[in-house]
Amino acid sequence: MTARSILITGCSSGIGYTCAIGMQQRGWRVLATPRTPDNIAMLKARGLDALKLHYTEASSIAACAEQALKLADGKLDAVFNNGAYGQPGLVEDLSEEVKREQFEANFFRWHDLTTRLIPSMRDRGSGRIVQCSSVLGIIAAPYRGAYNASKFALEGLTDTMRLELHGSGIRVSAIQPGPIRSRFTQRALDALRDNIDTNGSRHQALYAKRIAELEAIAGTEPAPLETPEQARKATGNGLLPQYRLGPDAVLDCLIHATESANPKPHYHVTYTTRMAALARRLLPDRWQEKLALRSS
């Protein structure tokens, strides 16, 4: 029997790496995408098919989709869009270029890649599309405007795809993690320093406070590569600081979204996401604002 195949993006560390190893352990043929030659070599050493993918390069998207379909003999069973980053900063300090880069990486290129894979799934009458969204696609938080917007857009696009693909045999799900133990915070901190003139902003004091908070969280983040076993051991039976879970929590949802006969439209990962989803449904708008301000 031919192994099922899945394309997983953003596999150089964190959620992507853990999910790639976890799906491989379950017998899937995993086509894993990083950006750099070193990470391609690292993933190949783990027995994965590694393909270069850089979300900000249109030619890279086209080449990756073509290679993935070729390696899977035109029968790619699933795609997990995961690779992304968070751009902190008050919206008034975000340049047009910075906002566009956030949307290119977190939204437009995901859609570009996915639409290149849908025709082969339609021809077969089956397939799974899984999007790694965020709690910040459910409820907004201050100082994260570009990321909020990209994830809200992704949620709308994903729900629309689910409706439009109804009856085709292609199932579409969104995984909505809250705080996950990964290198995400460190990368957000780097993006803040690279793209925001914090010293020139009228909110300099606020940025100093936020940077200190991010540094404290980033200092507790693990080595970027965790197998599912290592992730579960590190998490143990409880929540980590800042209500975080390990990347294995996302893997569990990905397994259900790709293997269940009846995948969920949305998977709420972490206590933070479940509370945000509940608040979105039940609380008046003004209470939601107070909750977002208190938790920011």
C-alpha positions as CSV (number, residue, x, y, z in Angstrom):
1,M,0.0,0.0,0.0
2,T,1.3,3.4,-1.0
3,A,1.9,5.7,2.0
4,R,-0.2,8.8,2.3
5,S,1.6,12.0,1.5
6,I,1.5,15.4,3.2
7,L,3.2,18.7,2.4
8,I,4.1,20.5,5.6
9,T,5.6,24.0,5.5
10,G,7.8,25.8,8.0
11,C,9.6,22.7,9.2
12,S,12.9,24.1,10.2
13,S,11.8,24.3,13.9
14,G,8.9,24.4,16.2
15,I,5.4,23.3,15.2
16,G,6.4,22.4,11.7
17,Y,9.4,20.2,12.7
18,T,7.5,18.3,15.4
19,C,4.5,17.7,13.1
20,A,6.7,16.5,10.3
21,I,8.4,14.0,12.5
22,G,5.1,13.0,14.1
23,M,3.4,12.4,10.8
24,Q,6.4,10.4,9.5
25,Q,6.1,8.2,12.6
26,R,2.5,7.5,11.7
27,G,3.5,6.2,8.2
28,W,2.9,9.3,6.2
29,R,5.3,10.3,3.5
30,V,6.2,13.8,4.6
31,L,7.3,16.5,2.2
32,A,8.8,19.1,4.5
33,T,9.8,22.7,3.6
34,P,12.4,24.9,5.2
35,R,14.1,27.9,3.6
36,T,17.8,27.2,3.9
37,P,20.2,24.5,2.5
38,D,21.4,23.6,6.0
39,N,17.8,22.9,7.1
40,I,17.1,21.0,3.9
41,A,20.1,18.7,4.8
42,M,18.9,18.4,8.4
43,L,15.4,17.3,7.4
44,K,16.7,14.8,4.8
45,A,18.9,13.3,7.4
46,R,15.7,12.6,9.4
47,G,14.3,10.7,6.4
48,L,12.0,13.4,5.2
49,D,11.6,14.7,1.6
50,A,12.8,18.3,2.0
51,L,11.8,21.0,-0.5
52,K,12.9,24.6,-0.4
53,L,10.1,27.1,0.2
54,H,10.4,30.8,0.8
55,Y,7.0,32.3,1.2
56,T,8.1,35.8,0.1
57,E,9.2,34.4,-3.3
58,A,6.5,33.6,-5.9
59,S,8.9,31.5,-7.9
60,S,9.7,29.4,-4.8
61,I,6.0,28.7,-4.3
62,A,5.5,27.5,-7.9
63,A,8.6,25.3,-7.8
64,C,7.7,23.8,-4.4
65,A,4.1,22.9,-5.6
66,E,5.5,21.3,-8.8
67,Q,8.1,19.3,-6.9
68,A,5.6,18.2,-4.3
69,L,3.1,16.9,-6.8
70,K,5.9,15.2,-8.8
71,L,7.3,13.4,-5.7
72,A,3.7,12.3,-4.7
73,D,3.0,11.1,-8.2
74,G,0.3,13.7,-8.5
75,K,-1.5,12.3,-5.5
76,L,-0.8,14.6,-2.6
77,D,-3.2,13.7,0.2
78,A,-2.8,16.7,2.5
79,V,-1.2,20.1,2.9
80,F,-0.5,21.7,6.3
81,N,0.2,25.4,5.8
82,N,2.2,26.3,8.9
83,G,5.3,28.5,8.1
84,A,4.6,32.1,9.3
85,Y,5.9,34.8,11.6
86,G,4.5,37.5,13.9
87,Q,5.3,41.2,13.4
88,P,4.8,43.1,16.6
89,G,4.3,46.9,16.7
90,L,1.5,49.5,17.2
91,V,-0.4,49.9,13.9
92,E,0.6,53.6,13.7
93,D,4.3,52.5,13.6
94,L,3.9,49.8,10.9
95,S,5.1,50.9,7.5
96,E,3.3,49.8,4.3
97,E,6.2,47.6,3.4
98,V,6.1,45.8,6.8
99,K,2.4,45.2,6.6
100,R,2.7,43.8,3.1
101,E,5.5,41.5,4.1
102,Q,3.4,40.1,6.9
103,F,0.5,39.4,4.5
104,E,2.8,38.0,1.8
105,A,4.2,35.5,4.3
106,N,1.1,34.7,6.3
107,F,-1.7,34.9,3.8
108,F,-1.1,35.5,0.0
109,R,1.6,32.9,-0.5
110,W,-0.3,30.3,1.5
111,H,-3.2,30.8,-0.8
112,D,-0.9,30.7,-3.9
113,L,0.5,27.3,-2.8
114,T,-2.8,25.8,-1.9
115,T,-4.5,26.7,-5.1
116,R,-1.7,25.0,-7.0
117,L,-2.5,21.8,-5.2
118,I,-6.3,21.9,-5.2
119,P,-6.7,20.7,-8.9
120,S,-5.0,17.4,-8.2
121,M,-7.1,16.8,-5.1
122,R,-10.3,17.6,-7.1
123,D,-9.3,15.2,-9.8
124,R,-8.9,12.4,-7.2
125,G,-12.0,13.5,-5.2
126,S,-10.2,13.7,-1.9
127,G,-7.7,15.7,0.0
128,R,-7.1,17.6,3.3
129,I,-6.2,21.3,3.6
130,V,-5.1,22.3,7.1
131,Q,-4.3,25.9,8.0
132,C,-2.3,26.8,11.1
133,S,-4.2,29.9,12.2
134,S,-4.0,31.5,15.7
135,V,-6.0,32.6,18.7
136,L,-5.3,36.0,17.2
137,G,-7.5,35.0,14.3
138,I,-10.4,34.8,16.8
139,I,-9.9,37.8,18.9
140,A,-7.5,40.7,18.4
141,A,-4.8,41.8,20.8
142,P,-3.0,45.2,20.9
143,Y,0.5,45.6,19.6
144,R,0.1,42.8,17.1
145,G,-2.0,44.5,14.4
146,A,-0.3,43.2,11.3
147,Y,-0.4,39.6,12.6
148,N,-4.0,39.9,13.9
149,A,-5.0,41.1,10.4
150,S,-3.2,38.4,8.6
151,K,-4.8,35.7,10.7
152,F,-8.3,37.2,10.6
153,A,-8.0,37.2,6.8
154,L,-6.8,33.6,6.9
155,E,-9.8,32.6,8.9
156,G,-12.2,34.2,6.4
157,L,-10.4,32.6,3.5
158,T,-10.4,29.2,5.1
159,D,-14.1,29.2,5.9
160,T,-14.8,30.3,2.4
161,M,-12.7,27.5,0.9
162,R,-14.5,25.0,3.1
163,L,-17.9,26.1,1.7
164,E,-16.7,26.2,-1.9
165,L,-15.0,22.8,-1.7
166,H,-18.1,21.2,-0.1
167,G,-18.9,18.0,-2.0
168,S,-15.6,17.8,-3.7
169,G,-14.1,15.3,-1.2
170,I,-11.6,18.0,0.0
171,R,-11.9,18.8,3.6
172,V,-10.6,22.1,5.1
173,S,-9.7,22.7,8.7
174,A,-8.1,25.5,10.7
175,I,-5.9,24.8,13.7
176,Q,-6.0,27.8,16.1
177,P,-3.1,27.6,18.6
178,G,-2.6,29.9,21.5
179,P,0.8,30.1,23.2
180,I,2.9,27.2,22.0
181,R,6.5,26.5,23.2
182,S,8.6,27.3,20.1
183,R,11.0,29.9,18.8
184,F,8.0,32.1,17.7
185,T,8.5,34.7,20.4
186,Q,12.2,35.1,19.5
187,R,11.4,35.6,15.9
188,A,8.7,38.2,16.7
189,L,11.3,40.0,18.9
190,D,13.7,40.0,16.0
191,A,11.0,41.4,13.6
192,L,10.2,44.1,16.1
193,R,13.8,45.3,16.4
194,D,14.4,45.0,12.6
195,N,11.2,46.8,11.4
196,I,10.1,49.2,14.0
197,D,11.9,52.4,15.0
198,T,11.2,52.0,18.7
199,N,13.5,54.8,19.8
200,G,11.9,57.2,17.4
201,S,8.4,56.3,18.3
202,R,6.3,58.4,20.7
203,H,5.6,55.0,22.4
204,Q,9.2,54.4,23.2
205,A,8.5,53.6,26.9
206,L,5.8,51.1,25.9
207,Y,8.1,49.4,23.5
208,A,10.8,49.1,26.2
209,K,8.3,47.3,28.4
210,R,7.1,45.0,25.6
211,I,10.7,44.1,24.6
212,A,11.5,43.2,28.2
213,E,8.4,41.0,28.3
214,L,9.2,39.3,25.0
215,E,12.8,38.7,26.1
216,A,11.6,37.1,29.3
217,I,9.4,34.7,27.3
218,A,12.0,34.0,24.7
219,G,14.6,33.2,27.4
220,T,12.4,30.2,28.4
221,E,12.0,28.9,24.9
222,P,13.6,25.5,24.1
223,A,16.0,24.3,21.5
224,P,14.1,24.7,18.2
225,L,13.9,20.9,17.4
226,E,11.7,18.7,19.4
227,T,10.4,15.3,18.4
228,P,6.8,14.5,19.6
229,E,8.3,12.4,22.4
230,Q,10.6,15.2,23.6
231,A,7.7,17.7,23.3
232,R,5.4,15.6,25.4
233,K,8.0,14.9,28.0
234,A,8.9,18.6,28.3
235,T,5.2,19.6,28.7
236,G,4.4,16.8,31.2
237,N,0.8,16.8,32.4
238,G,0.3,20.5,32.9
239,L,0.5,23.9,31.3
240,L,3.8,25.7,31.0
241,P,4.3,29.4,31.9
242,Q,2.1,31.8,30.0
243,Y,-0.4,29.0,29.5
244,R,1.8,27.4,26.9
245,L,1.6,23.9,25.5
246,G,4.2,22.0,23.5
247,P,4.1,21.7,19.7
248,D,2.8,18.1,20.2
249,A,-0.6,19.7,21.0
250,V,-0.8,21.0,17.4
251,L,0.4,17.6,16.1
252,D,-2.6,15.9,17.8
253,C,-5.0,18.2,16.0
254,L,-3.2,17.7,12.6
255,I,-3.5,13.9,13.0
256,H,-7.3,14.3,13.6
257,A,-7.7,16.8,10.7
258,T,-5.9,14.5,8.2
259,E,-7.0,11.1,9.4
260,S,-10.5,11.4,10.8
261,A,-13.4,10.6,8.5
262,N,-15.1,13.7,10.0
263,P,-12.4,16.4,10.6
264,K,-13.4,19.5,12.6
265,P,-13.7,22.9,10.9
266,H,-11.7,24.5,13.8
267,Y,-9.4,23.1,16.4
268,H,-8.9,25.2,19.5
269,V,-5.4,24.5,20.9
270,T,-4.5,25.7,24.4
271,Y,-6.6,27.1,27.2
272,T,-6.1,30.6,25.8
273,T,-7.8,29.8,22.5
274,R,-10.7,28.0,24.1
275,M,-11.4,30.9,26.3
276,A,-11.1,33.4,23.4
277,A,-13.5,31.3,21.3
278,L,-16.0,31.2,24.1
279,A,-15.6,34.9,24.8
280,R,-16.2,35.7,21.1
281,R,-19.5,33.8,21.2
282,L,-20.8,34.8,24.5
283,L,-19.5,38.2,25.7
284,P,-20.6,41.6,24.6
285,D,-18.1,43.6,22.5
286,R,-17.1,45.9,25.3
287,W,-16.3,43.0,27.6
288,Q,-14.3,41.4,24.9
289,E,-12.2,44.6,24.6
290,K,-11.6,44.6,28.4
291,L,-10.5,41.0,28.3
292,A,-8.1,41.7,25.4
293,L,-6.6,44.7,27.2
294,R,-6.2,42.8,30.5
295,S,-4.5,39.8,28.8
296,S,-2.2,41.9,26.6
